[in-house]
Amino acid sequence: MHRSLEQGCLGDKTPERGGFYRRDGIDVLVLDPKSGSHIPMVKPAPIEFVEQMKQLHRVGRYSDALKVFATQKAPSRTFAIGSCSAYVSYAA
C-alpha cells in the first residue's frame, strides 16, 4: 500500500495508474500484491445461500431470507456474520 501511494496510485483519482482496482474500458483489473501490477479480475463463484437470500429479497420475503441466513453452517455463516456485523457497527 505504501509503495502504491508513493507511486501516486490513488484509485479513481488516477485512472491511468489505478489503486487496488483499475478500470480498463469496461473491464476491471485488480492489484496483484506479488507483482505490483494489475491483472484481470476473476468473478468468484456465487454463494448458494446468498443467492437464495437475494431471490427472497426481490419478492419481499425478508424474514424468510433471514431464516436462510440463520440456518447456514460455518464457515460461510461465520464469514457472513462478520461482514454484516461490521456494516451494522458502522451504521450505528
PDB file of N, CA, C and O in Angstrom:
ATOM      1  N   MET A   1       0.828  -1.179   0.000  1.00  0.00           N
ATOM      2  CA  MET A   1       0.000   0.000   0.000  1.00  0.00           C
ATOM      3  C   MET A   1       0.879   1.252   0.000  1.00  0.00           C
ATOM      4  O   MET A   1       0.608   2.210  -0.724  1.00  0.00           O
ATOM      5  N   HIS A   2       1.925   1.234   0.811  1.00  0.00           N
ATOM      6  CA  HIS A   2       2.822   2.389   0.842  1.00  0.00           C
ATOM      7  C   HIS A   2       3.476   2.609  -0.522  1.00  0.00           C
ATOM      8  O   HIS A   2       3.598   3.741  -0.989  1.00  0.00           O
ATOM      9  N   ARG A   3       3.894   1.513  -1.152  1.00  0.00           N
ATOM     10  CA  ARG A   3       4.534   1.629  -2.463  1.00  0.00           C
ATOM     11  C   ARG A   3       3.572   2.239  -3.477  1.00  0.00           C
ATOM     12  O   ARG A   3       3.963   3.097  -4.268  1.00  0.00           O
ATOM     13  N   SER A   4       2.317   1.798  -3.455  1.00  0.00           N
ATOM     14  CA  SER A   4       1.320   2.341  -4.390  1.00  0.00           C
ATOM     15  C   SER A   4       1.102   3.829  -4.158  1.00  0.00           C
ATOM     16  O   SER A   4       1.028   4.609  -5.108  1.00  0.00           O
ATOM     17  N   LEU A   5       1.000   4.218  -2.896  1.00  0.00           N
ATOM     18  CA  LEU A   5       0.810   5.643  -2.593  1.00  0.00           C
ATOM     19  C   LEU A   5       2.007   6.469  -3.048  1.00  0.00           C
ATOM     20  O   LEU A   5       1.845   7.565  -3.583  1.00  0.00           O
ATOM     21  N   GLU A   6       3.216   5.936  -2.832  1.00  0.00           N
ATOM     22  CA  GLU A   6       4.413   6.651  -3.267  1.00  0.00           C
ATOM     23  C   GLU A   6       4.454   6.815  -4.785  1.00  0.00           C
ATOM     24  O   GLU A   6       5.000   7.794  -5.292  1.00  0.00           O
ATOM     25  N   GLN A   7       3.874   5.852  -5.510  1.00  0.00           N
ATOM     26  CA  GLN A   7       3.844   5.912  -6.972  1.00  0.00           C
ATOM     27  C   GLN A   7       2.656   6.728  -7.482  1.00  0.00           C
ATOM     28  O   GLN A   7       2.475   6.874  -8.691  1.00  0.00           O
ATOM     29  N   GLY A   8       1.846   7.258  -6.562  1.00  0.00           N
ATOM     30  CA  GLY A   8       0.713   8.083  -6.965  1.00  0.00           C
ATOM     31  C   GLY A   8      -0.486   7.295  -7.437  1.00  0.00           C
ATOM     32  O   GLY A   8      -1.295   7.812  -8.208  1.00  0.00           O
ATOM     33  N   CYS A   9      -0.621   6.066  -6.998  1.00  0.00           N
ATOM     34  CA  CYS A   9      -1.774   5.232  -7.360  1.00  0.00           C
ATOM     35  C   CYS A   9      -2.902   5.515  -6.368  1.00  0.00           C
ATOM     36  O   CYS A   9      -2.932   4.965  -5.268  1.00  0.00           O
ATOM     37  N   LEU A  10      -3.826   6.382  -6.779  1.00  0.00           N
ATOM     38  CA  LEU A  10      -4.879   6.844  -5.879  1.00  0.00           C
ATOM     39  C   LEU A  10      -6.263   6.407  -6.331  1.00  0.00           C
ATOM     40  O   LEU A  10      -7.248   7.095  -6.063  1.00  0.00           O
ATOM     41  N   GLY A  11      -6.348   5.286  -7.003  1.00  0.00           N
ATOM     42  CA  GLY A  11      -7.643   4.764  -7.430  1.00  0.00           C
ATOM     43  C   GLY A  11      -8.263   5.586  -8.539  1.00  0.00           C
ATOM     44  O   GLY A  11      -7.601   5.918  -9.522  1.00  0.00           O
ATOM     45  N   ASP A  12      -9.546   5.917  -8.379  1.00  0.00           N
ATOM     46  CA  ASP A  12     -10.273   6.664  -9.419  1.00  0.00           C
ATOM     47  C   ASP A  12      -9.709   8.059  -9.647  1.00  0.00           C
ATOM     48  O   ASP A  12      -9.948   8.653 -10.699  1.00  0.00           O
ATOM     49  N   LYS A  13      -8.967   8.590  -8.685  1.00  0.00           N
ATOM     50  CA  LYS A  13      -8.358   9.912  -8.857  1.00  0.00           C
ATOM     51  C   LYS A  13      -7.219   9.862  -9.873  1.00  0.00           C
ATOM     52  O   LYS A  13      -6.870  10.883 -10.465  1.00  0.00           O
ATOM     53  N   THR A  14      -6.641   8.682 -10.077  1.00  0.00           N
ATOM     54  CA  THR A  14      -5.553   8.491 -11.036  1.00  0.00           C
ATOM     55  C   THR A  14      -5.895   7.285 -11.919  1.00  0.00           C
ATOM     56  O   THR A  14      -5.287   6.224 -11.775  1.00  0.00           O
ATOM     57  N   PRO A  15      -6.862   7.439 -12.832  1.00  0.00           N
ATOM     58  CA  PRO A  15      -7.365   6.296 -13.595  1.00  0.00           C
ATOM     59  C   PRO A  15      -6.298   5.553 -14.393  1.00  0.00           C
ATOM     60  O   PRO A  15      -6.412   4.343 -14.589  1.00  0.00           O
ATOM     61  N   GLU A  16      -5.264   6.251 -14.856  1.00  0.00           N
ATOM     62  CA  GLU A  16      -4.236   5.568 -15.655  1.00  0.00           C
ATOM     63  C   GLU A  16      -3.360   4.655 -14.794  1.00  0.00           C
ATOM     64  O   GLU A  16      -2.766   3.704 -15.303  1.00  0.00           O
ATOM     65  N   ARG A  17      -3.277   4.940 -13.489  1.00  0.00           N
ATOM     66  CA  ARG A  17      -2.472   4.109 -12.583  1.00  0.00           C
ATOM     67  C   ARG A  17      -3.337   3.241 -11.675  1.00  0.00           C
ATOM     68  O   ARG A  17      -2.893   2.184 -11.227  1.00  0.00           O
ATOM     69  N   GLY A  18      -4.554   3.669 -11.401  1.00  0.00           N
ATOM     70  CA  GLY A  18      -5.458   2.906 -10.553  1.00  0.00           C
ATOM     71  C   GLY A  18      -5.063   2.929  -9.097  1.00  0.00           C
ATOM     72  O   GLY A  18      -4.421   3.865  -8.621  1.00  0.00           O
ATOM     73  N   GLY A  19      -5.455   1.884  -8.400  1.00  0.00           N
ATOM     74  CA  GLY A  19      -5.185   1.698  -6.982  1.00  0.00           C
ATOM     75  C   GLY A  19      -5.316   0.209  -6.721  1.00  0.00           C
ATOM     76  O   GLY A  19      -4.634  -0.593  -7.358  1.00  0.00           O
ATOM     77  N   PHE A  20      -6.178  -0.168  -5.798  1.00  0.00           N
ATOM     78  CA  PHE A  20      -6.457  -1.592  -5.609  1.00  0.00           C
ATOM     79  C   PHE A  20      -7.166  -2.144  -6.849  1.00  0.00           C
ATOM     80  O   PHE A  20      -7.021  -3.315  -7.199  1.00  0.00           O
ATOM     81  N   TYR A  21      -7.932  -1.273  -7.500  1.00  0.00           N
ATOM     82  CA  TYR A  21      -8.633  -1.615  -8.738  1.00  0.00           C
ATOM     83  C   TYR A  21      -8.250  -0.592  -9.791  1.00  0.00           C
ATOM     84  O   TYR A  21      -7.838   0.524  -9.475  1.00  0.00           O
ATOM     85  N   ARG A  22      -8.392  -0.993 -11.053  1.00  0.00           N
ATOM     86  CA  ARG A  22      -8.161  -0.062 -12.155  1.00  0.00           C
ATOM     87  C   ARG A  22      -9.110  -0.442 -13.273  1.00  0.00           C
ATOM     88  O   ARG A  22      -9.266  -1.618 -13.599  1.00  0.00           O
ATOM     89  N   ARG A  23      -9.728   0.541 -13.844  1.00  0.00           N
ATOM     90  CA  ARG A  23     -10.653   0.292 -14.965  1.00  0.00           C
ATOM     91  C   ARG A  23      -9.871   0.316 -16.271  1.00  0.00           C
ATOM     92  O   ARG A  23      -8.991   1.152 -16.476  1.00  0.00           O
ATOM     93  N   ASP A  24     -10.209  -0.610 -17.138  1.00  0.00           N
ATOM     94  CA  ASP A  24      -9.615  -0.683 -18.471  1.00  0.00           C
ATOM     95  C   ASP A  24     -10.771  -0.868 -19.442  1.00  0.00           C
ATOM     96  O   ASP A  24     -11.123  -1.994 -19.795  1.00  0.00           O
ATOM     97  N   GLY A  25     -11.354   0.234 -19.867  1.00  0.00           N
ATOM     98  CA  GLY A  25     -12.569   0.164 -20.679  1.00  0.00           C
ATOM     99  C   GLY A  25     -13.699  -0.316 -19.798  1.00  0.00           C
ATOM    100  O   GLY A  25     -13.994   0.297 -18.772  1.00  0.00           O
ATOM    101  N   ILE A  26     -14.340  -1.414 -20.190  1.00  0.00           N
ATOM    102  CA  ILE A  26     -15.415  -1.977 -19.367  1.00  0.00           C
ATOM    103  C   ILE A  26     -14.883  -3.022 -18.386  1.00  0.00           C
ATOM    104  O   ILE A  26     -15.623  -3.484 -17.516  1.00  0.00           O
ATOM    105  N   ASP A  27     -13.617  -3.397 -18.515  1.00  0.00           N
ATOM    106  CA  ASP A  27     -13.019  -4.397 -17.634  1.00  0.00           C
ATOM    107  C   ASP A  27     -12.508  -3.762 -16.352  1.00  0.00           C
ATOM    108  O   ASP A  27     -12.101  -2.601 -16.334  1.00  0.00           O
ATOM    109  N   VAL A  28     -12.537  -4.543 -15.286  1.00  0.00           N
ATOM    110  CA  VAL A  28     -11.972  -4.111 -14.009  1.00  0.00           C
ATOM    111  C   VAL A  28     -10.761  -4.999 -13.732  1.00  0.00           C
ATOM    112  O   VAL A  28     -10.844  -6.226 -13.776  1.00  0.00           O
ATOM    113  N   LEU A  29      -9.649  -4.354 -13.450  1.00  0.00           N
ATOM    114  CA  LEU A  29      -8.424  -5.070 -13.109  1.00  0.00           C
ATOM    115  C   LEU A  29      -8.184  -4.910 -11.609  1.00  0.00           C
ATOM    116  O   LEU A  29      -8.557  -3.897 -11.018  1.00  0.00           O
ATOM    117  N   VAL A  30      -7.557  -5.919 -10.998  1.00  0.00           N
ATOM    118  CA  VAL A  30      -7.255  -5.860  -9.568  1.00  0.00           C
ATOM    119  C   VAL A  30      -5.752  -5.882  -9.376  1.00  0.00           C
ATOM    120  O   VAL A  30      -5.007  -6.424 -10.192  1.00  0.00           O
ATOM    121  N   LEU A  31      -5.325  -5.277  -8.274  1.00  0.00           N
ATOM    122  CA  LEU A  31      -3.901  -5.220  -7.975  1.00  0.00           C
ATOM    123  C   LEU A  31      -3.417  -6.587  -7.491  1.00  0.00           C
ATOM    124  O   LEU A  31      -3.985  -7.172  -6.569  1.00  0.00           O
ATOM    125  N   ASP A  32      -2.363  -7.079  -8.126  1.00  0.00           N
ATOM    126  CA  ASP A  32      -1.711  -8.308  -7.682  1.00  0.00           C
ATOM    127  C   ASP A  32      -0.588  -7.886  -6.735  1.00  0.00           C
ATOM    128  O   ASP A  32       0.400  -7.297  -7.174  1.00  0.00           O
ATOM    129  N   PRO A  33      -0.729  -8.183  -5.437  1.00  0.00           N
ATOM    130  CA  PRO A  33       0.270  -7.689  -4.486  1.00  0.00           C
ATOM    131  C   PRO A  33       1.671  -8.267  -4.703  1.00  0.00           C
ATOM    132  O   PRO A  33       2.660  -7.635  -4.332  1.00  0.00           O
ATOM    133  N   LYS A  34       1.763  -9.436  -5.286  1.00  0.00           N
ATOM    134  CA  LYS A  34       3.085 -10.038  -5.527  1.00  0.00           C
ATOM    135  C   LYS A  34       3.855  -9.300  -6.612  1.00  0.00           C
ATOM    136  O   LYS A  34       5.040  -9.005  -6.451  1.00  0.00           O
ATOM    137  N   SER A  35       3.185  -9.006  -7.707  1.00  0.00           N
ATOM    138  CA  SER A  35       3.879  -8.377  -8.836  1.00  0.00           C
ATOM    139  C   SER A  35       3.765  -6.853  -8.825  1.00  0.00           C
ATOM    140  O   SER A  35       4.585  -6.161  -9.427  1.00  0.00           O
ATOM    141  N   GLY A  36       2.745  -6.334  -8.136  1.00  0.00           N
ATOM    142  CA  GLY A  36       2.526  -4.897  -8.129  1.00  0.00           C
ATOM    143  C   GLY A  36       1.812  -4.394  -9.370  1.00  0.00           C
ATOM    144  O   GLY A  36       1.609  -3.190  -9.526  1.00  0.00           O
ATOM    145  N   SER A  37       1.429  -5.309 -10.257  1.00  0.00           N
ATOM    146  CA  SER A  37       0.710  -4.912 -11.473  1.00  0.00           C
ATOM    147  C   SER A  37      -0.766  -5.292 -11.349  1.00  0.00           C
ATOM    148  O   SER A  37      -1.159  -6.045 -10.458  1.00  0.00           O
ATOM    149  N   HIS A  38      -1.563  -4.756 -12.259  1.00  0.00           N
ATOM    150  CA  HIS A  38      -2.994  -5.050 -12.265  1.00  0.00           C
ATOM    151  C   HIS A  38      -3.268  -6.218 -13.207  1.00  0.00           C
ATOM    152  O   HIS A  38      -2.713  -6.292 -14.304  1.00  0.00           O
ATOM    153  N   ILE A  39      -4.128  -7.125 -12.764  1.00  0.00           N
ATOM    154  CA  ILE A  39      -4.493  -8.308 -13.537  1.00  0.00           C
ATOM    155  C   ILE A  39      -6.012  -8.372 -13.659  1.00  0.00           C
ATOM    156  O   ILE A  39      -6.720  -7.758 -12.861  1.00  0.00           O
ATOM    157  N   PRO A  40      -6.526  -9.113 -14.655  1.00  0.00           N
ATOM    158  CA  PRO A  40      -7.982  -9.210 -14.803  1.00  0.00           C
ATOM    159  C   PRO A  40      -8.636  -9.792 -13.541  1.00  0.00           C
ATOM    160  O   PRO A  40      -8.134 -10.741 -12.939  1.00  0.00           O
ATOM    161  N   MET A  41      -9.758  -9.198 -13.166  1.00  0.00           N
ATOM    162  CA  MET A  41     -10.496  -9.675 -12.005  1.00  0.00           C
ATOM    163  C   MET A  41     -11.279 -10.923 -12.386  1.00  0.00           C
ATOM    164  O   MET A  41     -11.946 -10.953 -13.421  1.00  0.00           O
ATOM    165  N   VAL A  42     -11.199 -11.936 -11.562  1.00  0.00           N
ATOM    166  CA  VAL A  42     -11.965 -13.158 -11.765  1.00  0.00           C
ATOM    167  C   VAL A  42     -13.147 -13.113 -10.809  1.00  0.00           C
ATOM    168  O   VAL A  42     -12.977 -13.058  -9.591  1.00  0.00           O
ATOM    169  N   LYS A  43     -14.326 -13.138 -11.369  1.00  0.00           N
ATOM    170  CA  LYS A  43     -15.530 -13.069 -10.547  1.00  0.00           C
ATOM    171  C   LYS A  43     -15.672 -14.382  -9.769  1.00  0.00           C
ATOM    172  O   LYS A  43     -15.632 -15.457 -10.367  1.00  0.00           O
ATOM    173  N   PRO A  44     -15.837 -14.307  -8.445  1.00  0.00           N
ATOM    174  CA  PRO A  44     -15.954 -15.534  -7.662  1.00  0.00           C
ATOM    175  C   PRO A  44     -17.265 -16.253  -7.948  1.00  0.00           C
ATOM    176  O   PRO A  44     -18.239 -15.656  -8.408  1.00  0.00           O
ATOM    177  N   ALA A  45     -17.261 -17.541  -7.666  1.00  0.00           N
ATOM    178  CA  ALA A  45     -18.479 -18.338  -7.844  1.00  0.00           C
ATOM    179  C   ALA A  45     -19.543 -17.845  -6.871  1.00  0.00           C
ATOM    180  O   ALA A  45     -19.218 -17.457  -5.749  1.00  0.00           O
ATOM    181  N   PRO A  46     -20.809 -17.854  -7.282  1.00  0.00           N
ATOM    182  CA  PRO A  46     -21.862 -17.396  -6.376  1.00  0.00           C
ATOM    183  C   PRO A  46     -21.959 -18.308  -5.152  1.00  0.00           C
ATOM    184  O   PRO A  46     -21.691 -19.507  -5.232  1.00  0.00           O
ATOM    185  N   ILE A  47     -22.341 -17.729  -4.036  1.00  0.00           N
ATOM    186  CA  ILE A  47     -22.559 -18.490  -2.801  1.00  0.00           C
ATOM    187  C   ILE A  47     -24.044 -18.815  -2.748  1.00  0.00           C
ATOM    188  O   ILE A  47     -24.892 -17.922  -2.776  1.00  0.00           O
ATOM    189  N   GLU A  48     -24.345 -20.101  -2.671  1.00  0.00           N
ATOM    190  CA  GLU A  48     -25.726 -20.560  -2.836  1.00  0.00           C
ATOM    191  C   GLU A  48     -26.706 -19.881  -1.880  1.00  0.00           C
ATOM    192  O   GLU A  48     -27.759 -19.414  -2.315  1.00  0.00           O
ATOM    193  N   PHE A  49     -26.380 -19.816  -0.581  1.00  0.00           N
ATOM    194  CA  PHE A  49     -27.353 -19.247   0.351  1.00  0.00           C
ATOM    195  C   PHE A  49     -27.525 -17.745   0.128  1.00  0.00           C
ATOM    196  O   PHE A  49     -28.603 -17.211   0.390  1.00  0.00           O
ATOM    197  N   VAL A  50     -26.499 -17.059  -0.344  1.00  0.00           N
ATOM    198  CA  VAL A  50     -26.618 -15.627  -0.641  1.00  0.00           C
ATOM    199  C   VAL A  50     -27.554 -15.428  -1.830  1.00  0.00           C
ATOM    200  O   VAL A  50     -28.376 -14.512  -1.834  1.00  0.00           O
ATOM    201  N   GLU A  51     -27.427 -16.281  -2.827  1.00  0.00           N
ATOM    202  CA  GLU A  51     -28.323 -16.199  -3.992  1.00  0.00           C
ATOM    203  C   GLU A  51     -29.766 -16.464  -3.570  1.00  0.00           C
ATOM    204  O   GLU A  51     -30.689 -15.809  -4.055  1.00  0.00           O
ATOM    205  N   GLN A  52     -29.960 -17.436  -2.655  1.00  0.00           N
ATOM    206  CA  GLN A  52     -31.305 -17.703  -2.132  1.00  0.00           C
ATOM    207  C   GLN A  52     -31.868 -16.465  -1.450  1.00  0.00           C
ATOM    208  O   GLN A  52     -33.020 -16.087  -1.668  1.00  0.00           O
ATOM    209  N   MET A  53     -31.043 -15.843  -0.624  1.00  0.00           N
ATOM    210  CA  MET A  53     -31.485 -14.648   0.100  1.00  0.00           C
ATOM    211  C   MET A  53     -31.829 -13.518  -0.866  1.00  0.00           C
ATOM    212  O   MET A  53     -32.813 -12.808  -0.657  1.00  0.00           O
ATOM    213  N   LYS A  54     -31.039 -13.344  -1.910  1.00  0.00           N
ATOM    214  CA  LYS A  54     -31.312 -12.292  -2.893  1.00  0.00           C
ATOM    215  C   LYS A  54     -32.667 -12.508  -3.566  1.00  0.00           C
ATOM    216  O   LYS A  54     -33.438 -11.567  -3.753  1.00  0.00           O
ATOM    217  N   GLN A  55     -32.943 -13.766  -3.929  1.00  0.00           N
ATOM    218  CA  GLN A  55     -34.226 -14.074  -4.561  1.00  0.00           C
ATOM    219  C   GLN A  55     -35.392 -13.761  -3.617  1.00  0.00           C
ATOM    220  O   GLN A  55     -36.409 -13.209  -4.036  1.00  0.00           O
ATOM    221  N   LEU A  56     -35.234 -14.118  -2.346  1.00  0.00           N
ATOM    222  CA  LEU A  56     -36.288 -13.845  -1.371  1.00  0.00           C
ATOM    223  C   LEU A  56     -36.468 -12.340  -1.163  1.00  0.00           C
ATOM    224  O   LEU A  56     -37.596 -11.871  -1.013  1.00  0.00           O
ATOM    225  N   HIS A  57     -35.391 -11.592  -1.152  1.00  0.00           N
ATOM    226  CA  HIS A  57     -35.491 -10.128  -1.011  1.00  0.00           C
ATOM    227  C   HIS A  57     -36.233  -9.521  -2.190  1.00  0.00           C
ATOM    228  O   HIS A  57     -37.038  -8.605  -2.022  1.00  0.00           O
ATOM    229  N   ARG A  58     -35.962 -10.027  -3.371  1.00  0.00           N
ATOM    230  CA  ARG A  58     -36.605  -9.468  -4.582  1.00  0.00           C
ATOM    231  C   ARG A  58     -38.121  -9.555  -4.533  1.00  0.00           C
ATOM    232  O   ARG A  58     -38.815  -8.728  -5.125  1.00  0.00           O
ATOM    233  N   VAL A  59     -38.636 -10.561  -3.823  1.00  0.00           N
ATOM    234  CA  VAL A  59     -40.097 -10.729  -3.752  1.00  0.00           C
ATOM    235  C   VAL A  59     -40.651 -10.312  -2.390  1.00  0.00           C
ATOM    236  O   VAL A  59     -41.800 -10.611  -2.066  1.00  0.00           O
ATOM    237  N   GLY A  60     -39.826  -9.618  -1.590  1.00  0.00           N
ATOM    238  CA  GLY A  60     -40.300  -9.067  -0.326  1.00  0.00           C
ATOM    239  C   GLY A  60     -40.398 -10.044   0.825  1.00  0.00           C
ATOM    240  O   GLY A  60     -41.068  -9.753   1.815  1.00  0.00           O
ATOM    241  N   ARG A  61     -39.753 -11.189   0.727  1.00  0.00           N
ATOM    242  CA  ARG A  61     -39.812 -12.198   1.806  1.00  0.00           C
ATOM    243  C   ARG A  61     -38.573 -12.063   2.700  1.00  0.00           C
ATOM    244  O   ARG A  61     -37.724 -12.953   2.745  1.00  0.00           O
ATOM    245  N   TYR A  62     -38.491 -10.943   3.403  1.00  0.00           N
ATOM    246  CA  TYR A  62     -37.305 -10.607   4.186  1.00  0.00           C
ATOM    247  C   TYR A  62     -37.091 -11.534   5.372  1.00  0.00           C
ATOM    248  O   TYR A  62     -35.958 -11.923   5.653  1.00  0.00           O
ATOM    249  N   SER A  63     -38.164 -11.895   6.073  1.00  0.00           N
ATOM    250  CA  SER A  63     -37.992 -12.780   7.233  1.00  0.00           C
ATOM    251  C   SER A  63     -37.535 -14.173   6.784  1.00  0.00           C
ATOM    252  O   SER A  63     -36.769 -14.832   7.487  1.00  0.00           O
ATOM    253  N   ASP A  64     -37.997 -14.612   5.631  1.00  0.00           N
ATOM    254  CA  ASP A  64     -37.537 -15.902   5.102  1.00  0.00           C
ATOM    255  C   ASP A  64     -36.054 -15.842   4.734  1.00  0.00           C
ATOM    256  O   ASP A  64     -35.316 -16.809   4.920  1.00  0.00           O
ATOM    257  N   ALA A  65     -35.636 -14.698   4.213  1.00  0.00           N
ATOM    258  CA  ALA A  65     -34.224 -14.528   3.876  1.00  0.00           C
ATOM    259  C   ALA A  65     -33.367 -14.594   5.139  1.00  0.00           C
ATOM    260  O   ALA A  65     -32.296 -15.202   5.124  1.00  0.00           O
ATOM    261  N   LEU A  66     -33.822 -13.979   6.229  1.00  0.00           N
ATOM    262  CA  LEU A  66     -33.077 -14.053   7.483  1.00  0.00           C
ATOM    263  C   LEU A  66     -33.038 -15.478   8.029  1.00  0.00           C
ATOM    264  O   LEU A  66     -32.046 -15.879   8.637  1.00  0.00           O
ATOM    265  N   LYS A  67     -34.102 -16.243   7.820  1.00  0.00           N
ATOM    266  CA  LYS A  67     -34.107 -17.649   8.257  1.00  0.00           C
ATOM    267  C   LYS A  67     -33.067 -18.447   7.482  1.00  0.00           C
ATOM    268  O   LYS A  67     -32.371 -19.285   8.055  1.00  0.00           O
ATOM    269  N   VAL A  68     -32.958 -18.191   6.181  1.00  0.00           N
ATOM    270  CA  VAL A  68     -31.924 -18.857   5.379  1.00  0.00           C
ATOM    271  C   VAL A  68     -30.558 -18.527   5.949  1.00  0.00           C
ATOM    272  O   VAL A  68     -29.711 -19.408   6.095  1.00  0.00           O
ATOM    273  N   PHE A  69     -30.345 -17.266   6.268  1.00  0.00           N
ATOM    274  CA  PHE A  69     -29.069 -16.825   6.839  1.00  0.00           C
ATOM    275  C   PHE A  69     -28.795 -17.521   8.169  1.00  0.00           C
ATOM    276  O   PHE A  69     -27.685 -17.997   8.407  1.00  0.00           O
ATOM    277  N   ALA A  70     -29.798 -17.578   9.028  1.00  0.00           N
ATOM    278  CA  ALA A  70     -29.626 -18.124  10.379  1.00  0.00           C
ATOM    279  C   ALA A  70     -29.356 -19.621  10.379  1.00  0.00           C
ATOM    280  O   ALA A  70     -28.774 -20.139  11.332  1.00  0.00           O
ATOM    281  N   THR A  71     -29.762 -20.320   9.336  1.00  0.00           N
ATOM    282  CA  THR A  71     -29.595 -21.783   9.321  1.00  0.00           C
ATOM    283  C   THR A  71     -28.325 -22.247   8.627  1.00  0.00           C
ATOM    284  O   THR A  71     -28.100 -23.450   8.487  1.00  0.00           O
ATOM    285  N   GLN A  72     -27.495 -21.310   8.192  1.00  0.00           N
ATOM    286  CA  GLN A  72     -26.263 -21.684   7.489  1.00  0.00           C
ATOM    287  C   GLN A  72     -25.233 -22.272   8.447  1.00  0.00           C
ATOM    288  O   GLN A  72     -25.242 -21.982   9.644  1.00  0.00           O
ATOM    289  N   LYS A  73     -24.358 -23.092   7.909  1.00  0.00           N
ATOM    290  CA  LYS A  73     -23.274 -23.706   8.676  1.00  0.00           C
ATOM    291  C   LYS A  73     -21.970 -22.965   8.405  1.00  0.00           C
ATOM    292  O   LYS A  73     -21.829 -22.291   7.385  1.00  0.00           O
ATOM    293  N   ALA A  74     -21.035 -23.093   9.312  1.00  0.00           N
ATOM    294  CA  ALA A  74     -19.701 -22.490   9.139  1.00  0.00           C
ATOM    295  C   ALA A  74     -19.025 -23.161   7.964  1.00  0.00           C
ATOM    296  O   ALA A  74     -19.372 -24.308   7.682  1.00  0.00           O
ATOM    297  N   PRO A  75     -18.092 -22.552   7.254  1.00  0.00           N
ATOM    298  CA  PRO A  75     -17.506 -21.242   7.501  1.00  0.00           C
ATOM    299  C   PRO A  75     -18.248 -20.100   6.804  1.00  0.00           C
ATOM    300  O   PRO A  75     -17.984 -18.934   7.097  1.00  0.00           O
ATOM    301  N   SER A  76     -19.173 -20.412   5.886  1.00  0.00           N
ATOM    302  CA  SER A  76     -19.828 -19.332   5.151  1.00  0.00           C
ATOM    303  C   SER A  76     -20.640 -18.438   6.083  1.00  0.00           C
ATOM    304  O   SER A  76     -20.675 -17.222   5.895  1.00  0.00           O
ATOM    305  N   ARG A  77     -21.282 -19.015   7.070  1.00  0.00           N
ATOM    306  CA  ARG A  77     -22.084 -18.220   8.010  1.00  0.00           C
ATOM    307  C   ARG A  77     -21.173 -17.341   8.867  1.00  0.00           C
ATOM    308  O   ARG A  77     -21.475 -16.172   9.105  1.00  0.00           O
ATOM    309  N   THR A  78     -20.069 -17.903   9.323  1.00  0.00           N
ATOM    310  CA  THR A  78     -19.143 -17.135  10.144  1.00  0.00           C
ATOM    311  C   THR A  78     -18.637 -15.916   9.391  1.00  0.00           C
ATOM    312  O   THR A  78     -18.568 -14.818   9.944  1.00  0.00           O
ATOM    313  N   PHE A  79     -18.282 -16.116   8.120  1.00  0.00           N
ATOM    314  CA  PHE A  79     -17.825 -15.004   7.288  1.00  0.00           C
ATOM    315  C   PHE A  79     -18.933 -13.977   7.108  1.00  0.00           C
ATOM    316  O   PHE A  79     -18.698 -12.775   7.235  1.00  0.00           O
ATOM    317  N   ALA A  80     -20.132 -14.447   6.814  1.00  0.00           N
ATOM    318  CA  ALA A  80     -21.253 -13.534   6.567  1.00  0.00           C
ATOM    319  C   ALA A  80     -21.609 -12.745   7.824  1.00  0.00           C
ATOM    320  O   ALA A  80     -21.890 -11.549   7.742  1.00  0.00           O
ATOM    321  N   ILE A  81     -21.603 -13.395   8.976  1.00  0.00           N
ATOM    322  CA  ILE A  81     -21.918 -12.694  10.225  1.00  0.00           C
ATOM    323  C   ILE A  81     -20.871 -11.615  10.492  1.00  0.00           C
ATOM    324  O   ILE A  81     -21.212 -10.501  10.889  1.00  0.00           O
ATOM    325  N   GLY A  82     -19.609 -11.943  10.275  1.00  0.00           N
ATOM    326  CA  GLY A  82     -18.546 -10.958  10.465  1.00  0.00           C
ATOM    327  C   GLY A  82     -18.719  -9.766   9.551  1.00  0.00           C
ATOM    328  O   GLY A  82     -18.559  -8.620   9.972  1.00  0.00           O
ATOM    329  N   SER A  83     -19.048 -10.037   8.292  1.00  0.00           N
ATOM    330  CA  SER A  83     -19.240  -8.947   7.323  1.00  0.00           C
ATOM    331  C   SER A  83     -20.435  -8.080   7.696  1.00  0.00           C
ATOM    332  O   SER A  83     -20.350  -6.852   7.672  1.00  0.00           O
ATOM    333  N   CYS A  84     -21.539  -8.714   8.038  1.00  0.00           N
ATOM    334  CA  CYS A  84     -22.749  -7.962   8.397  1.00  0.00           C
ATOM    335  C   CYS A  84     -22.548  -7.154   9.662  1.00  0.00           C
ATOM    336  O   CYS A  84     -22.974  -6.002   9.740  1.00  0.00           O
ATOM    337  N   SER A  85     -21.903  -7.748  10.652  1.00  0.00           N
ATOM    338  CA  SER A  85     -21.733  -7.013  11.913  1.00  0.00           C
ATOM    339  C   SER A  85     -20.855  -5.780  11.713  1.00  0.00           C
ATOM    340  O   SER A  85     -21.059  -4.763  12.377  1.00  0.00           O
ATOM    341  N   ALA A  86     -19.885  -5.857  10.811  1.00  0.00           N
ATOM    342  CA  ALA A  86     -19.062  -4.693  10.532  1.00  0.00           C
ATOM    343  C   ALA A  86     -19.894  -3.557   9.945  1.00  0.00           C
ATOM    344  O   ALA A  86     -19.713  -2.399  10.318  1.00  0.00           O
ATOM    345  N   TYR A  87     -20.809  -3.885   9.023  1.00  0.00           N
ATOM    346  CA  TYR A  87     -21.660  -2.857   8.422  1.00  0.00           C
ATOM    347  C   TYR A  87     -22.639  -2.294   9.446  1.00  0.00           C
ATOM    348  O   TYR A  87     -22.874  -1.086   9.475  1.00  0.00           O
ATOM    349  N   VAL A  88     -23.215  -3.159  10.289  1.00  0.00           N
ATOM    350  CA  VAL A  88     -24.163  -2.693  11.297  1.00  0.00           C
ATOM    351  C   VAL A  88     -23.453  -1.782  12.298  1.00  0.00           C
ATOM    352  O   VAL A  88     -23.993  -0.745  12.684  1.00  0.00           O
ATOM    353  N   SER A  89     -22.257  -2.158  12.717  1.00  0.00           N
ATOM    354  CA  SER A  89     -21.484  -1.327  13.638  1.00  0.00           C
ATOM    355  C   SER A  89     -21.191   0.026  13.023  1.00  0.00           C
ATOM    356  O   SER A  89     -21.307   1.053  13.692  1.00  0.00           O
ATOM    357  N   TYR A  90     -20.814   0.037  11.764  1.00  0.00           N
ATOM    358  CA  TYR A  90     -20.517   1.286  11.072  1.00  0.00           C
ATOM    359  C   TYR A  90     -21.766   2.171  10.998  1.00  0.00           C
ATOM    360  O   TYR A  90     -21.696   3.378  11.228  1.00  0.00           O
ATOM    361  N   ALA A  91     -22.901   1.559  10.677  1.00  0.00           N
ATOM    362  CA  ALA A  91     -24.154   2.308  10.551  1.00  0.00           C
ATOM    363  C   ALA A  91     -24.609   2.884  11.887  1.00  0.00           C
ATOM    364  O   ALA A  91     -25.194   3.966  11.947  1.00  0.00           O
ATOM    365  N   ALA A  92     -24.332   2.145  12.949  1.00  0.00           N
ATOM    366  CA  ALA A  92     -24.767   2.599  14.284  1.00  0.00           C
ATOM    367  C   ALA A  92     -23.920   3.780  14.697  1.00  0.00           C
ATOM    368  O   ALA A  92     -24.108   4.325  15.784  1.00  0.00           O
TER     369      ALA A  92
END
